[in-house]
Amino acid sequence: MILLASFLPLAGCGWSSNLIATAAVGANVGSVATIQRSPADAVYSWWTGRDCSIVRLDEGKSYCRPTEPKPEPPVFCTRSLGTVNCWEDPASVPGSPRPVADGPAGLTTEQEADRVRTWP
């Protein structure tokens, strides 16, 4: 496209205002379709290091993606006779009982990288 546009002045046609408007609209539409932001959004996002897009505004969100807070540590719960006891501080649990849930206690490195990622 750029190569074709560079040969246009050689044909004697010049750059009419309609051609410039068509190229600008085409660049905006193609950019929003491929990277979900306009060229101006891409430059602003690159400059600030934040993920900003006019598409987010159209979805009713803020212009720039907010930084996600670190998740709260999970509550430590243990089995008891007929019930489950949950502890805010696992160090205060008497003995060393097994927790009820054997899930992860934090984010993986990939999840943490996605949480704090910037654009691009």
Rosetta blueprint (number, residue, H / E / L):
1 M L
2 I H
3 L H
4 L H
5 A H
6 S H
7 F H
8 L L
9 P H
10 L H
11 A H
12 G L
13 C L
14 G L
15 W L
16 S L
17 S H
18 N H
19 L H
20 I H
21 A H
22 T H
23 A H
24 A H
25 V H
26 G H
27 A H
28 N H
29 V H
30 G H
31 S H
32 V H
33 A H
34 T H
35 I H
36 Q L
37 R L
38 S L
39 P H
40 A H
41 D H
42 A H
43 V H
44 Y H
45 S H
46 W H
47 W H
48 T H
49 G L
50 R L
51 D L
52 C E
53 S L
54 I H
55 V H
56 R H
57 L H
58 D H
59 E L
60 G L
61 K L
62 S L
63 Y L
64 C E
65 R L
66 P L
67 T L
68 E L
69 P L
70 K L
71 P L
72 E L
73 P L
74 P L
75 V L
76 F E
77 C E
78 T E
79 R E
80 S E
81 L L
82 G L
83 T E
84 V E
85 N E
86 C E
87 W E
88 E L
89 D L
90 P H
91 A H
92 S H
93 V L
94 P L
95 G L
96 S L
97 P L
98 R L
99 P E
100 V L
101 A L
102 D L
103 G L
104 P L
105 A L
106 G L
107 L L
108 T L
109 T H
110 E H
111 Q H
112 E H
113 A H
114 D H
115 R H
116 V L
117 R L
118 T L
119 W L
120 P L
